[in-house]
Amino acid sequence: MSKSSDPWSIVVIVLTIALFILALFVKGFTKGLLVECGVLLVSIKLILMAKKAAEIEQNLERRLDTIEKLLSEWRVEKPR
């Protein structure tokens, strides 16, 4: 039911990997490559964190809907 990733995350991942590969060919295997690796890892980590936050939000919404439904049923059964 949930998507694996939203389109913008995929665009960011592809763009970051393309820039990483470009930097690899331009800079070669130098110390600057470690900086590019760090940028790649940070980008991927941020995207994974955003996905996890979206999953948690969906779970909370589903649980709140269940609570709301139970409360409405309870109010119908026990009027004041």
Distance bins in CASP14 RR format, pairs under 12 A and 6 or more apart:
PFRMAT RR
TARGET T0000
AUTHOR 0000-0000-0000
RMODE 2
METHOD distances of the structure
MODEL  1
1 55 0 0 0 0 0 1 0 0 0 0 0
1 58 0 0 0 0 1 0 0 0 0 0 0
1 59 0 0 0 0 0 1 0 0 0 0 0
1 62 0 0 0 0 0 1 0 0 0 0 0
2 51 0 0 0 0 1 0 0 0 0 0 0
2 52 0 0 0 0 0 1 0 0 0 0 0
2 54 0 0 0 0 1 0 0 0 0 0 0
2 55 1 0 0 1 0 0 0 0 0 0 0
2 56 0 0 0 0 0 1 0 0 0 0 0
2 57 0 0 0 0 0 1 0 0 0 0 0
2 58 1 0 0 1 0 0 0 0 0 0 0
2 59 0 0 0 0 0 1 0 0 0 0 0
2 62 0 0 0 0 0 1 0 0 0 0 0
3 9 0 0 0 0 1 0 0 0 0 0 0
3 10 0 0 0 0 0 1 0 0 0 0 0
3 51 0 0 0 0 1 0 0 0 0 0 0
3 54 0 0 0 0 1 0 0 0 0 0 0
3 55 0 0 0 0 0 1 0 0 0 0 0
3 58 0 0 0 0 0 1 0 0 0 0 0
4 10 0 0 0 0 1 0 0 0 0 0 0
4 13 0 0 0 0 0 1 0 0 0 0 0
4 47 0 0 0 0 0 1 0 0 0 0 0
4 48 0 0 0 0 0 1 0 0 0 0 0
4 51 0 0 0 0 1 0 0 0 0 0 0
4 54 0 0 0 0 0 1 0 0 0 0 0
4 55 0 0 0 0 0 1 0 0 0 0 0
5 11 0 0 0 0 0 1 0 0 0 0 0
5 12 0 0 0 0 1 0 0 0 0 0 0
5 13 0 0 0 0 1 0 0 0 0 0 0
5 14 0 0 0 0 0 1 0 0 0 0 0
5 44 0 0 0 0 0 1 0 0 0 0 0
5 47 1 0 0 1 0 0 0 0 0 0 0
5 48 0 0 0 0 1 0 0 0 0 0 0
5 50 0 0 0 0 1 0 0 0 0 0 0
5 51 1 0 0 1 0 0 0 0 0 0 0
5 52 0 0 0 0 0 1 0 0 0 0 0
5 54 0 0 0 0 1 0 0 0 0 0 0
5 55 0 0 0 0 0 1 0 0 0 0 0
6 12 0 0 0 0 1 0 0 0 0 0 0
6 13 0 0 0 0 0 1 0 0 0 0 0
6 47 0 0 0 0 1 0 0 0 0 0 0
6 50 0 0 0 0 1 0 0 0 0 0 0
6 51 0 0 0 0 1 0 0 0 0 0 0
6 54 0 0 0 0 1 0 0 0 0 0 0
7 13 0 0 0 0 0 1 0 0 0 0 0
7 14 0 0 0 0 0 1 0 0 0 0 0
7 47 0 0 0 0 0 1 0 0 0 0 0
8 14 0 0 0 0 0 1 0 0 0 0 0
8 15 0 0 0 0 0 1 0 0 0 0 0
8 46 0 0 0 0 0 1 0 0 0 0 0
8 47 0 0 0 0 1 0 0 0 0 0 0
8 50 0 0 0 0 1 0 0 0 0 0 0
8 51 0 0 0 0 0 1 0 0 0 0 0
9 15 0 0 0 0 0 1 0 0 0 0 0
9 16 0 0 0 0 0 1 0 0 0 0 0
9 43 0 0 0 0 1 0 0 0 0 0 0
9 44 0 0 0 0 1 0 0 0 0 0 0
9 45 0 0 0 0 0 1 0 0 0 0 0
9 46 0 0 0 0 1 0 0 0 0 0 0
9 47 1 0 1 0 0 0 0 0 0 0 0
9 48 0 0 0 0 1 0 0 0 0 0 0
9 49 0 0 0 0 0 1 0 0 0 0 0
9 50 1 0 0 1 0 0 0 0 0 0 0
9 51 1 0 0 1 0 0 0 0 0 0 0
9 54 0 0 0 0 0 1 0 0 0 0 0
10 16 0 0 0 0 0 1 0 0 0 0 0
10 17 0 0 0 0 0 1 0 0 0 0 0
10 44 0 0 0 0 0 1 0 0 0 0 0
10 47 0 0 0 0 1 0 0 0 0 0 0
10 51 0 0 0 0 0 1 0 0 0 0 0
11 17 0 0 0 0 0 1 0 0 0 0 0
11 18 0 0 0 0 0 1 0 0 0 0 0
11 43 0 0 0 0 0 1 0 0 0 0 0
11 47 0 0 0 0 0 1 0 0 0 0 0
12 18 0 0 0 0 0 1 0 0 0 0 0
12 19 0 0 0 0 0 1 0 0 0 0 0
12 39 0 0 0 0 0 1 0 0 0 0 0
12 40 0 0 0 0 0 1 0 0 0 0 0
12 42 0 0 0 0 0 1 0 0 0 0 0
12 43 1 0 0 1 0 0 0 0 0 0 0
12 44 0 0 0 0 1 0 0 0 0 0 0
12 45 0 0 0 0 0 1 0 0 0 0 0
12 46 0 0 0 0 1 0 0 0 0 0 0
12 47 1 0 0 1 0 0 0 0 0 0 0
12 48 0 0 0 0 0 1 0 0 0 0 0
12 50 0 0 0 0 1 0 0 0 0 0 0
12 51 0 0 0 0 0 1 0 0 0 0 0
13 19 0 0 0 0 0 1 0 0 0 0 0
13 20 0 0 0 0 0 1 0 0 0 0 0
13 40 0 0 0 0 1 0 0 0 0 0 0
13 41 0 0 0 0 0 1 0 0 0 0 0
13 43 1 0 0 1 0 0 0 0 0 0 0
13 44 1 0 0 1 0 0 0 0 0 0 0
13 45 0 0 0 0 0 1 0 0 0 0 0
13 46 0 0 0 0 0 1 0 0 0 0 0
13 47 1 0 0 1 0 0 0 0 0 0 0
13 48 0 0 0 0 0 1 0 0 0 0 0
13 50 0 0 0 0 0 1 0 0 0 0 0
13 51 0 0 0 0 0 1 0 0 0 0 0
14 20 0 0 0 0 0 1 0 0 0 0 0
14 21 0 0 0 0 0 1 0 0 0 0 0
14 40 0 0 0 0 0 1 0 0 0 0 0
14 43 0 0 0 0 0 1 0 0 0 0 0
14 44 0 0 0 0 0 1 0 0 0 0 0
14 47 0 0 0 0 0 1 0 0 0 0 0
15 21 0 0 0 0 0 1 0 0 0 0 0
15 22 0 0 0 0 0 1 0 0 0 0 0
15 39 0 0 0 0 0 1 0 0 0 0 0
15 40 0 0 0 0 0 1 0 0 0 0 0
15 43 0 0 0 0 1 0 0 0 0 0 0
15 47 0 0 0 0 0 1 0 0 0 0 0
16 22 0 0 0 0 0 1 0 0 0 0 0
16 23 0 0 0 0 0 1 0 0 0 0 0
16 36 0 0 0 0 1 0 0 0 0 0 0
16 37 0 0 0 0 0 1 0 0 0 0 0
16 38 0 0 0 0 0 1 0 0 0 0 0
16 39 1 0 0 1 0 0 0 0 0 0 0
16 40 1 0 1 0 0 0 0 0 0 0 0
16 41 0 0 0 0 1 0 0 0 0 0 0
16 42 0 0 0 0 1 0 0 0 0 0 0
16 43 1 0 1 0 0 0 0 0 0 0 0
16 44 1 0 0 1 0 0 0 0 0 0 0
16 45 0 0 0 0 0 1 0 0 0 0 0
16 46 0 0 0 0 0 1 0 0 0 0 0
16 47 0 0 0 0 1 0 0 0 0 0 0
17 23 0 0 0 0 0 1 0 0 0 0 0
17 24 0 0 0 0 0 1 0 0 0 0 0
17 36 0 0 0 0 0 1 0 0 0 0 0
17 37 0 0 0 0 0 1 0 0 0 0 0
17 39 0 0 0 0 0 1 0 0 0 0 0
17 40 1 0 0 1 0 0 0 0 0 0 0
17 41 0 0 0 0 0 1 0 0 0 0 0
17 43 0 0 0 0 1 0 0 0 0 0 0
17 44 0 0 0 0 1 0 0 0 0 0 0
17 47 0 0 0 0 0 1 0 0 0 0 0
18 24 0 0 0 0 0 1 0 0 0 0 0
18 25 0 0 0 0 0 1 0 0 0 0 0
18 36 0 0 0 0 0 1 0 0 0 0 0
18 40 0 0 0 0 0 1 0 0 0 0 0
18 43 0 0 0 0 0 1 0 0 0 0 0
19 25 0 0 0 0 0 1 0 0 0 0 0
19 26 0 0 0 0 0 1 0 0 0 0 0
19 27 0 0 0 0 0 1 0 0 0 0 0
19 35 0 0 0 0 0 1 0 0 0 0 0
19 36 1 0 0 1 0 0 0 0 0 0 0
19 37 0 0 0 0 0 1 0 0 0 0 0
19 39 0 0 0 0 1 0 0 0 0 0 0
19 40 0 0 0 0 1 0 0 0 0 0 0
19 43 0 0 0 0 1 0 0 0 0 0 0
20 26 0 0 0 0 0 1 0 0 0 0 0
20 27 0 0 0 0 0 1 0 0 0 0 0
20 28 0 0 0 0 0 1 0 0 0 0 0
20 32 0 0 0 0 0 1 0 0 0 0 0
20 33 0 0 0 0 1 0 0 0 0 0 0
20 34 0 0 0 0 0 1 0 0 0 0 0
20 35 0 0 0 0 0 1 0 0 0 0 0
20 36 1 0 1 0 0 0 0 0 0 0 0
20 37 1 0 0 1 0 0 0 0 0 0 0
20 38 0 0 0 0 1 0 0 0 0 0 0
20 39 1 0 0 1 0 0 0 0 0 0 0
20 40 1 0 1 0 0 0 0 0 0 0 0
20 41 0 0 0 0 0 1 0 0 0 0 0
20 42 0 0 0 0 0 1 0 0 0 0 0
20 43 0 0 0 0 1 0 0 0 0 0 0
20 44 0 0 0 0 0 1 0 0 0 0 0
21 27 0 0 0 0 0 1 0 0 0 0 0
21 28 0 0 0 0 0 1 0 0 0 0 0
21 33 0 0 0 0 0 1 0 0 0 0 0
21 36 0 0 0 0 1 0 0 0 0 0 0
21 37 0 0 0 0 0 1 0 0 0 0 0
21 40 0 0 0 0 1 0 0 0 0 0 0
22 28 0 0 0 0 0 1 0 0 0 0 0
22 33 0 0 0 0 0 1 0 0 0 0 0
22 36 0 0 0 0 1 0 0 0 0 0 0
22 40 0 0 0 0 0 1 0 0 0 0 0
23 29 0 0 0 0 0 1 0 0 0 0 0
23 30 0 0 0 0 1 0 0 0 0 0 0
23 32 1 0 0 1 0 0 0 0 0 0 0
23 33 1 0 0 1 0 0 0 0 0 0 0
23 34 0 0 0 0 0 1 0 0 0 0 0
23 35 0 0 0 0 1 0 0 0 0 0 0
23 36 1 0 1 0 0 0 0 0 0 0 0
23 37 0 0 0 0 1 0 0 0 0 0 0
23 38 0 0 0 0 0 1 0 0 0 0 0
23 39 0 0 0 0 1 0 0 0 0 0 0
23 40 0 0 0 0 1 0 0 0 0 0 0
24 30 0 0 0 0 1 0 0 0 0 0 0
24 32 0 0 0 0 1 0 0 0 0 0 0
24 33 1 0 0 1 0 0 0 0 0 0 0
24 34 0 0 0 0 0 1 0 0 0 0 0
24 35 0 0 0 0 0 1 0 0 0 0 0
24 36 1 0 0 1 0 0 0 0 0 0 0
24 37 0 0 0 0 1 0 0 0 0 0 0
24 40 0 0 0 0 0 1 0 0 0 0 0
25 33 0 0 0 0 0 1 0 0 0 0 0
25 36 0 0 0 0 0 1 0 0 0 0 0
26 32 0 0 0 0 0 1 0 0 0 0 0
26 33 0 0 0 0 0 1 0 0 0 0 0
26 36 0 0 0 0 1 0 0 0 0 0 0
27 33 1 0 0 1 0 0 0 0 0 0 0
27 34 0 0 0 0 0 1 0 0 0 0 0
27 35 0 0 0 0 1 0 0 0 0 0 0
27 36 1 0 0 1 0 0 0 0 0 0 0
27 37 0 0 0 0 0 1 0 0 0 0 0
28 34 0 0 0 0 0 1 0 0 0 0 0
28 36 0 0 0 0 1 0 0 0 0 0 0
29 36 0 0 0 0 0 1 0 0 0 0 0
29 37 0 0 0 0 0 1 0 0 0 0 0
30 36 0 0 0 0 1 0 0 0 0 0 0
30 37 0 0 0 0 0 1 0 0 0 0 0
31 37 0 0 0 0 0 1 0 0 0 0 0
32 38 0 0 0 0 0 1 0 0 0 0 0
32 39 0 0 0 0 0 1 0 0 0 0 0
33 39 0 0 0 0 0 1 0 0 0 0 0
33 40 0 0 0 0 0 1 0 0 0 0 0
34 40 0 0 0 0 0 1 0 0 0 0 0
34 41 0 0 0 0 0 1 0 0 0 0 0
35 41 0 0 0 0 0 1 0 0 0 0 0
35 42 0 0 0 0 0 1 0 0 0 0 0
36 42 0 0 0 0 0 1 0 0 0 0 0
36 43 0 0 0 0 0 1 0 0 0 0 0
37 43 0 0 0 0 0 1 0 0 0 0 0
37 44 0 0 0 0 0 1 0 0 0 0 0
38 44 0 0 0 0 1 0 0 0 0 0 0
38 45 0 0 0 0 1 0 0 0 0 0 0
38 46 0 0 0 0 0 1 0 0 0 0 0
39 45 0 0 0 0 0 1 0 0 0 0 0
39 46 0 0 0 0 0 1 0 0 0 0 0
40 46 0 0 0 0 0 1 0 0 0 0 0
40 47 0 0 0 0 0 1 0 0 0 0 0
41 47 0 0 0 0 0 1 0 0 0 0 0
41 48 0 0 0 0 0 1 0 0 0 0 0
42 48 0 0 0 0 0 1 0 0 0 0 0
42 49 0 0 0 0 0 1 0 0 0 0 0
43 49 0 0 0 0 0 1 0 0 0 0 0
43 50 0 0 0 0 0 1 0 0 0 0 0
44 50 0 0 0 0 0 1 0 0 0 0 0
44 51 0 0 0 0 0 1 0 0 0 0 0
45 51 0 0 0 0 0 1 0 0 0 0 0
45 52 0 0 0 0 0 1 0 0 0 0 0
46 52 0 0 0 0 0 1 0 0 0 0 0
46 53 0 0 0 0 0 1 0 0 0 0 0
47 53 0 0 0 0 0 1 0 0 0 0 0
47 54 0 0 0 0 0 1 0 0 0 0 0
48 54 0 0 0 0 0 1 0 0 0 0 0
48 55 0 0 0 0 0 1 0 0 0 0 0
49 55 0 0 0 0 0 1 0 0 0 0 0
49 56 0 0 0 0 0 1 0 0 0 0 0
50 56 0 0 0 0 0 1 0 0 0 0 0
50 57 0 0 0 0 0 1 0 0 0 0 0
51 57 0 0 0 0 0 1 0 0 0 0 0
51 58 0 0 0 0 0 1 0 0 0 0 0
52 58 0 0 0 0 0 1 0 0 0 0 0
52 59 0 0 0 0 0 1 0 0 0 0 0
53 59 0 0 0 0 0 1 0 0 0 0 0
53 60 0 0 0 0 0 1 0 0 0 0 0
54 60 0 0 0 0 0 1 0 0 0 0 0
54 61 0 0 0 0 0 1 0 0 0 0 0
55 61 0 0 0 0 0 1 0 0 0 0 0
55 62 0 0 0 0 0 1 0 0 0 0 0
56 62 0 0 0 0 0 1 0 0 0 0 0
56 63 0 0 0 0 0 1 0 0 0 0 0
57 63 0 0 0 0 0 1 0 0 0 0 0
57 64 0 0 0 0 0 1 0 0 0 0 0
58 64 0 0 0 0 0 1 0 0 0 0 0
58 65 0 0 0 0 0 1 0 0 0 0 0
59 65 0 0 0 0 0 1 0 0 0 0 0
59 66 0 0 0 0 0 1 0 0 0 0 0
60 66 0 0 0 0 0 1 0 0 0 0 0
60 67 0 0 0 0 0 1 0 0 0 0 0
61 67 0 0 0 0 0 1 0 0 0 0 0
61 68 0 0 0 0 0 1 0 0 0 0 0
62 68 0 0 0 0 0 1 0 0 0 0 0
62 69 0 0 0 0 0 1 0 0 0 0 0
63 69 0 0 0 0 0 1 0 0 0 0 0
63 70 0 0 0 0 0 1 0 0 0 0 0
64 70 0 0 0 0 0 1 0 0 0 0 0
64 71 0 0 0 0 0 1 0 0 0 0 0
65 71 0 0 0 0 0 1 0 0 0 0 0
65 72 0 0 0 0 0 1 0 0 0 0 0
66 72 0 0 0 0 0 1 0 0 0 0 0
66 73 0 0 0 0 0 1 0 0 0 0 0
67 73 0 0 0 0 0 1 0 0 0 0 0
67 74 0 0 0 0 0 1 0 0 0 0 0
68 74 0 0 0 0 0 1 0 0 0 0 0
68 75 0 0 0 0 0 1 0 0 0 0 0
69 75 0 0 0 0 0 1 0 0 0 0 0
69 76 0 0 0 0 0 1 0 0 0 0 0
70 76 0 0 0 0 0 1 0 0 0 0 0
70 77 0 0 0 0 0 1 0 0 0 0 0
71 77 0 0 0 0 0 1 0 0 0 0 0
71 78 0 0 0 0 0 1 0 0 0 0 0
72 78 0 0 0 0 0 1 0 0 0 0 0
74 80 0 0 0 0 0 1 0 0 0 0 0
END
